[in-house]
Amino acid sequence: MHKRKQIIKIPGITTLPPSSANMAIGLFGGSFNPPHPGHQLVSRQALKRLGLDAVWWLATPGNPLKDHSELAPLAQRVTAARNLITHPRVHVSGFEAERGFSYTFDTIQYLRKTLPDRRFVWIMGGDSFSQFHRWEHWRDIANLLPLAIYVRPGTSMKALSSKAATTLARYRIDEYDAKTLVNKKAPAWVYLNGLMSGLSSSALRQNKTGQAPGSKP
């Protein structure tokens, strides 16, 4: 059992978006530090190509695999995301902080238990999928809900040859059947090619501080 982080409750920030029975919801987890139009692009593509009713951006209190030294406060990131989002079916929440969750596995278990009549799909970029095998309980996550992997610039080969991709190869569905994913029994996943954005949160942070992308402080 993992030690939980300090519980953080911020009115309007750490509450879940509204939903109703049988909704198909894409869960798009990330630091969103900062959020940018590339996140919007993935969300819009997921809504259209997966046939989703909504996409929830789940702003994590802190990614266990990333350095937190440049992590903006949760309320700041959620507010920035809400100011950026223009699609009425895309919502953002920092609810993981209120529950004390650090790991995606805990988040998914909680949502499935709390909202058992919703149909969830986990959305991630190809860069994240290439490291998916490093996530806590990654195999269990793949067995809990379908996964939608969206292409990221220069990551396709690495993502599709990753440990997760090879382990789950027989459960991959063709992207032309992507709209069936939400009704598939896990494990099931799809790799979506399509429009891409070269933006990244890390590069935006570096540019803001006057650092050249890829350089070290």
Long-range contacts (C-beta under 8 A, 24 or more apart in sequence): 2-102, 2-103, 2-106, 2-136, 4-100, 4-101, 4-102, 5-61, 5-62, 5-97, 5-100, 5-101, 5-102, 6-100, 7-97, 7-98, 7-99, 7-100, 8-61, 8-74, 8-94, 8-97, 8-98, 9-97, 9-98, 10-74, 10-75, 10-94, 10-97, 10-98, 13-74, 13-75, 13-78, 13-79, 13-93, 13-94, 14-74, 14-93, 14-94, 14-95, 14-97, 14-98, 15-93, 15-95, 15-98, 16-56, 16-93, 16-95, 17-54, 17-56, 17-91, 17-92, 17-93, 19-54, 19-115, 19-118, 21-117, 21-118, 22-117, 22-118, 22-119, 23-53, 23-54, 23-118, 23-119, 24-50, 24-51, 24-52, 24-53, 24-54, 24-118, 24-119, 24-121, 24-182, 25-52, 25-53, 25-54, 25-55, 25-56, 25-118, 25-119, 25-120, 25-121, 26-50, 26-52, 26-54, 26-55, 26-56, 26-120, 26-121, 26-122, 26-123, 26-148, 27-55, 27-56, 27-58, 27-107, 27-108, 27-111, 27-120, 27-121, 27-122, 27-123, 27-145, 28-55, 28-56, 28-57, 28-58, 28-123, 28-124, 29-57, 29-58, 29-60, 29-104, 29-107, 29-122, 29-123, 29-124, 30-57, 30-58, 30-59, 30-60, 30-201, 31-59, 31-60, 31-62, 31-63, 31-66, 31-71, 31-77, 31-201, 32-57, 32-59, 32-77, 32-78, 32-80, 32-81, 32-92, 32-201, 33-70, 33-71, 33-72, 33-77, 33-201, 33-205, 34-72, 34-77, 34-80, 34-201, 34-204, 34-205, 35-77, 35-80, 35-81, 35-84, 35-85, 35-92, 35-201, 36-84, 36-197, 36-199, 36-200, 36-201, 36-204, 37-84, 37-197, 37-199, 38-197, 38-198, 38-199, 38-200, 39-81, 39-84, 40-84, 40-85, 40-86, 40-87, 40-90, 41-195, 41-196, 41-197, 42-123, 42-125, 42-150, 43-85, 43-87, 43-90, 43-123, 44-87, 44-90, 45-150, 45-192, 45-194, 45-195, 46-121, 46-123, 46-148, 46-150, 46-192, 47-87, 47-89, 47-90, 49-175, 49-178, 49-179, 49-192, 49-194, 50-121, 50-148, 50-178, 50-179, 50-181, 50-182, 50-190, 51-178, 51-179, 51-182, 52-89, 52-121, 52-182, 53-89, 54-89, 54-90, 54-91, 55-87, 55-89, 55-90, 55-91, 55-123, 56-91, 56-92, 56-93, 57-81, 57-85, 57-90, 57-91, 57-92, 57-93, 58-92, 58-93, 58-94, 58-95, 58-96, 58-107, 59-92, 59-93, 59-94, 59-96, 60-96, 61-94, 61-96, 61-97, 61-101, 61-102, 62-102, 64-102, 64-103, 64-136, 65-131, 65-134, 65-135, 70-205, 103-135, 103-136, 103-137, 104-135, 104-136, 104-141, 105-135, 105-136, 105-137, 105-140, 105-141, 105-144, 108-141, 108-144, 108-145, 109-144, 112-144, 112-145, 119-182, 119-183, 120-145, 121-145, 121-146, 121-147, 121-148, 121-181, 121-182, 122-146, 122-147, 122-148, 123-148, 123-150, 124-148, 124-149, 124-150, 125-149, 125-150, 125-151, 125-152, 125-155, 126-150, 126-151, 126-152, 126-155, 126-156, 126-158, 126-159, 126-191, 127-152, 127-155, 127-158, 127-159, 129-159, 129-162, 129-164, 129-165, 130-155, 130-158, 130-159, 130-162, 130-164, 131-162, 132-162, 132-163, 132-164, 133-162, 133-163, 133-164, 133-167, 138-164, 139-167, 142-168, 142-171, 142-186, 142-187, 142-189, 143-186, 143-187, 144-186, 145-186, 146-181, 146-182, 146-184, 146-186, 146-187, 146-188, 146-189, 146-190, 147-187, 147-188, 147-189, 147-190, 148-178, 148-181, 148-189, 148-190, 148-192, 149-189, 149-190, 149-191, 149-192, 150-192, 150-194, 151-191, 151-192, 151-193, 151-194, 151-196, 152-196, 153-196, 153-197, 153-198, 156-191, 156-193, 159-191, 160-191
